Amino acid sequence: MAMTPPQSAPEPAAAGGERPKESEAPPIWFFVGALLLLYGVIILGAGIYQFWHPPHTVLARDHASFWGGVALTIFGGGFTIGFWPRKKHQGDQAKGAGAGK
């Protein structure tokens, strides 16, 4: 005899027939920016170290680690600041609610 899982009751609608609020999660681009910033700082540190201890490679004079670290730090900082999670103000919610009427 097979057992069936119990059926759950449907979730009640919020007052006024509106959908329940979803939690505001930070955008994925914030985390992408944070990772770029972290990697940029690490690579930049390695590039600064290589000014005094150059690697034994052909293009060591171009300081690719330093310039790559600078670029990642700038882009990562821009993404992190640009997509920083912000709380919505009460005025923003009121404007959104009245827009559909």
Secondary structure, DSSP 4 states (H G I P E B T S, - for coil): -PPPPPPPPPPPPPGGGPPPPPP-PPPHHHHHHHHHHHHHHHHHHHHHHHHHS--SSTTGGG-HHHHHHHHHHHHHHHHHHHT---PPPHHHHHHHHHTT-
